[in-house]
């Protein structure tokens, strides 16, 4: 099953590979996993400069097959100079002379021509030089995503989208379709909250132009994806029942990291702390047990119960309760980590 990413004309397997989780495994295992994905028919791989050694692993695994897959990566640069450095590093690690889709990685604002940042202009120069083919943006903020779509300046949008998403996200998908803009769905399993990939694929199949990137780090996860592919993508009554059950149990219970709740008057880094449980299970955990992150999580105890975060959340989360839940989980996992290290 294939999909075309809007006006890019890039036609890819509708099951993309999100390479964030491969930073959690060793080089040999990551290379084997990425090659198995490619050999199994996956031809769209998405990574980022921020995903530690993910780009290096992808380059080592698939550089010899470069002309046979679509490659996307990202930069979190906030200056033209940092943009150039990121791009050069990515190209080197990925062992390629160009990236098919180069994306601004979750910026606080939508970079546009003439905005004074120089970022979009630098992206344009990189495109003229042939180092990138298409310009994309990723985000967790509805207003930034909407501005990017309406601007006409971007070829693709990457945004959280799953069967736990609400009408706001579905409206973004429809708007992208109207503007002939590719839509890349991150967090198609909602950061691990969705465990039935067959149901997730079947639901996603309703949106012809949406390409989900599944975060895969283990061979058994890849096997589950391939098994789901073989089973087809029909939204059966059983799949619909599972979706409704998950919506009832999970919807509204997780932070998307959009940042609308920030800044916090008590100094809590809400957009990170409120999803710490998910981060510990999706990215290398050890870094989040550092003294710095312990201090950040302890700040949750300083919550002044002002309600500002809850009021500003576009997903109607009970953010203070979510922070407390993540804090309790964090303390348990930290204790287990420290015990294992002794």
C-alpha positions as CSV (number, residue, x, y, z in Angstrom):
1,X,0.0,0.0,0.0
2,X,1.4,3.4,-1.0
3,X,0.7,7.0,-0.5
4,X,1.9,10.2,-2.2
5,X,3.2,13.0,0.0
6,X,1.2,15.9,-1.6
7,X,2.9,18.1,-4.1
8,X,6.3,16.5,-3.5
9,X,5.2,13.7,-5.8
10,X,7.1,11.3,-3.5
11,X,5.2,8.0,-3.5
12,X,6.2,5.8,-0.5
13,X,5.1,2.8,1.3
14,X,2.3,3.9,3.6
15,X,4.1,2.4,6.5
16,X,7.1,4.7,7.2
17,X,9.9,4.0,9.7
18,X,10.4,6.5,12.5
19,X,14.0,6.1,13.5
20,X,13.9,7.8,16.9
21,X,13.8,4.5,18.9
22,X,16.9,3.0,17.2
23,X,19.0,5.3,19.3
24,X,18.2,2.9,22.2
25,X,19.9,-0.1,20.6
26,X,23.5,-0.8,19.6
27,X,24.9,-0.2,16.2
28,X,24.8,-3.8,15.0
29,X,21.2,-4.4,16.1
30,X,20.1,-1.0,14.6
31,X,21.7,-1.7,11.3
32,X,20.1,-5.2,11.1
33,X,16.7,-3.8,12.0
34,X,16.9,-0.9,9.5
35,X,18.0,-3.3,6.7
36,X,15.2,-5.8,7.6
37,X,12.7,-2.9,7.3
38,X,14.0,-1.9,3.9
39,X,14.1,-5.5,2.7
40,X,10.5,-5.9,3.8
41,X,9.4,-3.1,1.6
42,X,9.6,0.1,3.8
43,X,11.0,2.9,1.7
44,X,10.5,6.0,3.8
45,X,12.8,6.6,6.8
46,X,12.5,9.6,9.1
47,X,15.1,10.7,11.6
48,X,16.5,13.9,13.1
49,X,19.8,15.6,14.2
50,X,18.4,15.5,17.7
51,X,18.0,11.7,17.9
52,X,21.6,11.1,19.1
53,X,23.2,8.5,16.8
54,X,20.1,7.6,14.8
55,X,21.4,9.3,11.6
56,X,24.7,7.5,11.9
57,X,22.9,4.2,12.2
58,X,20.7,4.9,9.3
59,X,23.6,5.9,7.2
60,X,25.6,2.8,8.0
61,X,22.6,0.6,7.3
62,X,21.2,2.0,4.1
63,X,23.7,4.3,2.3
64,X,24.3,1.7,-0.4
65,X,20.5,1.7,-1.1
66,X,20.2,5.5,-1.1
67,X,18.5,5.8,-4.5
68,X,15.8,3.3,-3.5
69,X,14.2,5.1,-0.5
70,X,12.9,8.4,0.6
71,X,14.9,10.1,3.5
72,X,13.7,12.7,5.9
73,X,15.6,14.3,8.7
74,X,15.2,17.5,10.8
75,X,17.1,20.4,12.3
76,X,16.3,22.2,15.5
77,X,18.5,25.2,14.5
78,X,17.5,28.7,15.5
79,X,20.1,30.5,13.4
80,X,21.2,30.2,9.8
81,X,24.7,29.3,11.0
82,X,23.4,26.5,13.2
83,X,21.2,25.4,10.3
84,X,24.2,25.0,8.0
85,X,26.1,23.1,10.7
86,X,23.2,20.7,11.3
87,X,22.7,20.0,7.6
88,X,26.4,19.3,7.0
89,X,26.5,17.0,10.0
90,X,23.3,15.1,8.9
91,X,24.6,14.7,5.3
92,X,27.9,13.3,6.6
93,X,26.3,10.9,9.1
94,X,23.6,9.7,6.7
95,X,26.3,9.2,4.0
96,X,24.4,11.1,1.3
97,X,24.6,14.2,-0.7
98,X,21.0,15.2,-0.3
99,X,18.0,14.8,1.9
100,X,14.6,14.3,0.3
101,X,12.6,16.2,3.0
102,X,14.4,18.5,5.4
103,X,12.2,19.6,8.3
104,X,12.3,22.4,10.9
105,X,12.1,20.3,14.1
106,X,9.2,21.5,16.3
107,X,10.0,25.2,16.2
108,X,8.2,27.6,18.6
109,X,7.1,29.6,15.6
110,X,6.6,29.0,11.9
111,X,9.7,30.1,10.0
112,X,8.7,32.1,6.9
113,X,10.4,34.2,4.3
114,X,11.1,37.7,5.6
115,X,10.4,36.9,9.3
116,X,13.9,38.1,10.3
117,X,15.2,34.8,11.5
118,X,16.8,33.9,8.2
119,X,15.9,30.3,8.7
120,X,13.6,29.9,5.8
121,X,15.9,31.7,3.5
122,X,18.7,29.3,4.5
123,X,16.4,26.4,3.8
124,X,15.8,27.8,0.3
125,X,19.5,28.2,-0.4
126,X,20.1,24.6,0.6
127,X,17.3,23.6,-1.8
128,X,18.8,25.6,-4.6
129,X,22.2,23.8,-3.9
130,X,20.5,20.4,-4.3
131,X,21.2,19.4,-0.7
132,X,17.5,19.1,0.0
133,X,14.6,18.4,-2.3
134,X,11.6,19.5,-0.3
135,X,10.9,21.7,2.7
136,X,9.0,20.4,5.7
137,X,8.1,21.3,9.3
138,X,7.2,19.2,12.4
139,X,5.3,20.5,15.3
140,X,3.1,19.8,18.3
141,X,1.3,23.2,18.3
142,X,-1.9,23.5,16.3
143,X,-1.4,27.2,15.6
144,X,2.1,26.7,14.2
145,X,0.9,23.8,12.1
146,X,-2.1,25.8,10.7
147,X,0.2,28.7,9.9
148,X,2.6,26.4,8.0
149,X,-0.2,24.9,5.9
150,X,-1.9,28.3,5.1
151,X,1.5,29.9,4.2
152,X,2.0,27.6,1.2
153,X,5.7,27.7,2.1
154,X,6.0,24.0,3.1
155,X,5.7,20.8,1.2
156,X,5.1,18.6,4.2
157,X,3.8,18.8,7.8
158,X,4.7,16.2,10.4
159,X,2.2,16.3,13.4
160,X,1.0,13.8,16.0
161,X,-1.9,11.8,14.6
162,X,-3.5,8.6,15.8
163,X,-7.0,7.2,16.5
164,X,-6.7,9.0,19.9
165,X,-6.5,12.3,18.1
166,X,-9.4,14.8,18.2
167,X,-11.2,16.9,15.6
168,X,-8.4,19.5,15.6
169,X,-5.9,17.1,14.2
170,X,-8.3,15.7,11.7
171,X,-9.0,19.2,10.5
172,X,-5.3,19.6,9.9
173,X,-5.3,16.5,7.7
174,X,-8.2,17.8,5.7
175,X,-6.5,21.2,5.3
176,X,-3.3,19.6,4.1
177,X,-5.3,17.6,1.5
178,X,-6.9,20.8,0.3
179,X,-3.5,22.5,-0.1
180,X,-1.9,19.4,-1.7
181,X,0.6,19.2,1.2
182,X,2.0,16.0,2.5
183,X,1.0,14.9,6.0
184,X,3.4,12.7,8.0
185,X,1.9,11.2,11.1
186,X,4.2,11.0,14.1
187,X,3.1,9.2,17.3
188,X,0.8,6.9,15.3
189,X,0.8,4.7,18.4
190,X,0.5,7.7,20.8
191,X,3.9,7.2,22.3
192,X,3.3,3.6,23.1
193,X,-0.3,4.0,24.5
194,X,-1.7,2.2,21.5
195,X,-0.6,-1.4,21.4
196,X,-2.7,-2.8,18.6
197,X,-0.9,-1.8,15.4
198,X,-3.4,-3.6,13.2
199,X,-6.2,-1.4,14.5
200,X,-4.0,1.7,14.2
201,X,-3.1,0.9,10.6
202,X,-6.7,0.2,9.7
203,X,-7.9,3.5,11.2
204,X,-5.1,5.4,9.5
205,X,-5.9,3.9,6.1
206,X,-9.1,6.0,6.0
207,X,-6.8,9.0,5.3
208,X,-5.3,8.3,1.8
209,X,-2.6,11.1,2.0
210,X,-1.4,10.4,5.5
211,X,1.9,8.5,5.9
212,X,2.5,7.3,9.5
213,X,6.0,6.7,10.7
214,X,6.0,3.8,13.2
215,X,8.6,4.1,15.9
216,X,10.4,0.7,15.8
217,X,13.3,-0.5,17.9
218,X,13.0,-4.3,18.2
219,X,12.7,-7.0,15.6
220,X,9.5,-8.3,17.2
221,X,7.9,-4.8,16.6
222,X,8.9,-4.9,13.0
223,X,7.5,-8.4,12.7
224,X,4.2,-7.1,14.2
225,X,4.1,-4.4,11.6
226,X,4.7,-6.9,8.7
227,X,2.1,-9.2,10.1
228,X,-0.4,-6.3,10.2
229,X,0.5,-5.5,6.6
230,X,-0.3,-9.1,5.5
231,X,-3.6,-9.0,7.5
232,X,-4.7,-6.0,5.5
233,X,-5.9,-2.6,6.6
234,X,-9.7,-3.1,6.7
235,X,-11.4,-1.5,9.7
236,X,-13.2,-4.6,10.9
237,X,-15.8,-4.5,13.7
238,X,-13.2,-6.0,16.0
239,X,-10.7,-3.3,15.2
240,X,-13.4,-0.6,15.7
241,X,-14.3,-2.1,19.0
242,X,-10.7,-2.0,20.1
243,X,-10.4,1.6,19.0
244,X,-13.4,2.7,21.0
245,X,-12.2,0.8,24.0
246,X,-8.8,2.5,23.8
247,X,-10.4,5.9,23.3
248,X,-12.5,5.4,26.4
249,X,-9.5,4.3,28.5
250,X,-6.7,6.5,27.1
251,X,-8.0,9.6,25.3
252,X,-7.1,12.7,27.1
253,X,-4.7,11.0,29.4
254,X,-1.4,11.9,27.7
255,X,0.5,15.1,27.0
256,X,1.3,15.8,23.4
257,X,4.2,18.2,24.3
258,X,2.6,21.1,22.4
259,X,3.8,23.7,24.9
260,X,0.6,25.7,25.1
261,X,0.8,25.4,28.9
262,X,4.2,27.2,29.1
263,X,5.6,29.1,30.8
264,X,4.7,27.7,34.2
265,X,4.6,30.3,37.0
266,X,6.2,27.7,39.3
267,X,9.0,27.0,36.8
268,X,7.9,23.5,36.0
269,X,9.0,22.3,32.6
270,X,5.5,20.9,32.0
271,X,5.8,19.9,28.3
272,X,8.6,17.5,29.3
273,X,7.6,16.5,32.8
274,X,4.0,15.7,32.0
275,X,5.1,13.1,29.5
276,X,8.1,11.7,31.3
277,X,6.6,8.3,31.6
278,X,6.4,8.1,27.9
279,X,9.8,9.5,27.3
280,X,11.4,6.9,29.6
281,X,9.9,4.2,27.5
282,X,10.6,5.6,24.1
283,X,14.0,7.2,24.3
284,X,17.3,6.3,26.1
285,X,16.2,6.3,29.8
286,X,19.5,6.9,31.5
287,X,19.7,10.5,30.5
288,X,16.4,11.3,32.2
289,X,17.7,10.0,35.6
290,X,20.5,12.6,35.7
291,X,20.6,15.1,38.6
292,X,19.3,17.8,36.2
293,X,16.2,15.8,35.3
294,X,15.7,14.7,38.9
295,X,15.6,18.4,39.8
296,X,13.2,19.2,37.1
297,X,10.8,16.4,38.2
298,X,11.1,17.5,41.9
299,X,9.8,20.9,40.8
300,X,6.4,19.3,40.3
301,X,6.2,19.4,44.2
302,X,6.3,23.2,43.9
303,X,3.1,23.4,41.8
304,X,1.0,26.3,43.1
305,X,-2.3,24.9,41.8
306,X,-3.0,28.1,39.8
307,X,-4.8,26.1,37.1
308,X,-3.1,28.1,34.3
309,X,-1.8,25.0,32.5
310,X,-5.1,23.2,32.7
311,X,-6.9,26.2,31.3
312,X,-4.5,26.6,28.4
313,X,-4.3,23.0,27.3
314,X,-6.0,22.5,23.9
315,X,-6.6,18.9,24.7
316,X,-8.5,19.6,28.0
317,X,-6.0,17.6,30.1
318,X,-6.0,17.8,33.9
319,X,-2.4,18.8,33.7
320,X,-1.7,19.1,37.5
321,X,-3.0,15.5,38.0
322,X,-1.0,14.3,35.0
323,X,2.2,15.9,36.5
324,X,1.6,14.1,39.8
325,X,1.0,10.8,38.0
326,X,4.2,11.2,36.0
327,X,6.2,12.2,39.1
328,X,5.1,9.1,41.0
329,X,6.0,6.9,38.1
330,X,9.3,8.6,37.7
331,X,10.2,8.1,41.3
332,X,9.5,4.4,41.0
333,X,11.5,4.0,37.8
334,X,14.4,6.1,39.3
335,X,14.5,3.8,42.3
336,X,14.6,0.7,40.1
337,X,17.3,2.3,38.0
338,X,19.4,3.2,41.0
339,X,18.9,-0.3,42.5
340,X,20.1,-1.9,39.3
341,X,23.2,0.3,39.2
342,X,24.3,-0.8,42.6
